[in-house]
Amino acid sequence: MTEFEPGQLVRQSFNATAAHYAVVLSSDYTVGWVNNSTLEVKSTKGQRWEVTKTKHPALPLEDIKANIKAFKEQTKEPKPPIYNE
């Protein structure tokens, strides 16, 4: 089983056309966006995840945490932004 590093971008393939992308929070968990613009935490254990190669190095974990916190704060606004229209 592959050990993931916090900040890596990973992909979980469902079939040839669909995939779920997420950011690794720890070696056991990822967080990613789902269709309704909510955050979803998924385990890396027992599921098929693969590291996605990027042009740039992984984000520092502190930046990821700050971005997730900012996203959560935006969802508390009277008219939260919609990202998937």
N, C-alpha and C positions, 0 to 999 in steps of 0.2 A: 504494500500500500504506500502511496506517495505521501510524504509529509509536506504540508503546505506552510508557507511563511506568511505572517500577517502583512497585508498590503498587496498580496498577489491578486491578479485578476484570474478567475477560474471560470470554466464553462461546464455545464452539465447538459449533455446532448440527450434529447428525447427521441428524435428521429432525424432524418436527413435534412429537414427544413426548419426545425425549431430547436432552440437552445435557451437555457437559462444562464445568464451571466451574473456573477457575484464577486464580491471582494472578500478575501479571507480575513476573518477577525482573529482567529487562533487556529492551531493545527486541527481543531475539531469542528469549527463553525465558520459559516459564511453569512454575509448579508447581501441581499440583492433586491432589486425593484421588481414588482409584479405588475400585471396589466392595469390595475386600478391605482397606480402610483403610491402603493404602500410598500413598506419595507418588510422583507421576509427573511427570517433567520433559518438556515438549514444546516443540518449536520453534514460533515464530510464522510462520516463513517457509514459504511454499507451502501453508499451511493457512488455512482461513477462520475467523478470530477476530473478535469484535466486543466493544467495550467495553460492559459492563453498567452501566447507570446505577444509582447507589446513593443512598440518602438522605443519606449522610455522605461526607466526603472520603476519599480513599484513605489507607490506613494508611501510616505512615512505614516505609521499607524496613528500618530497624533493628528495628522491632517485628515485622515479618514474619519476619525472620531468627531472632529470639528465639523466636517461636512454632513455627517449623519445627524448631529445635534441641530445644525442649521435647518436641515430638511424637516426634522420633527417639529421645530419651532414654526416653520412656515405652515405646517398642516394645522396649527392652532389658530391661524389667522381667520377672520370672518369669511374671506373668499380665498381659500388656499389655491396656489397655482396648480394647473393641470398640465402634466408633461407629455401625455400620450395622445393628443388629438391631432 
